[in-house]
């Protein structure tokens, strides 16, 4: 019974985590030794966000780094550069009728009508770069897209979620 309950909980957890609205990916330098990195310093060269969202992103990145065992420092092992951008997205959807309709029944005269509608919105992307402070080379990059930029309530909820998903890939599991 106990094994069955654990199996059900594990399946439910997997099901919930695989339903993310975000597209997240990461890449890393295979030569980097991620066990050596203990300290970090945030850098925001290209973080074009309003002050509210900038604070949300930087606070969440710091929180996730500290959960990974990294600590802020003035002489860091890693420079963590956070960037953000957005793009306009046009979503086109249409419906088609199931057949010919009109006078004389389903196969009589007349045509069904199809409908098409579009919606335009802005989709945001966060990029987190880890740069080895000694060599000044990029050693890890995480990218997450799918943030609803046009909705303040959605951003408030989504920024911590997407940063956590991005950081779930650090440190990389070599060989996977």
Secondary structure by P-SEA (a helix, b strand, c coil): caaaaaaaaaaaaaaaaacccbbbbbccccccccccccbbbbbcccccccaaaaaaaaaaaaaaaaaacccccccccbbbbbbbbbbbbbbbbbcccccccccccccccbbbbbbbbbbbbbbbbbbbbbcccccccccbbbbbcccccccaaaaaacaaaaaaaaaccccccccc
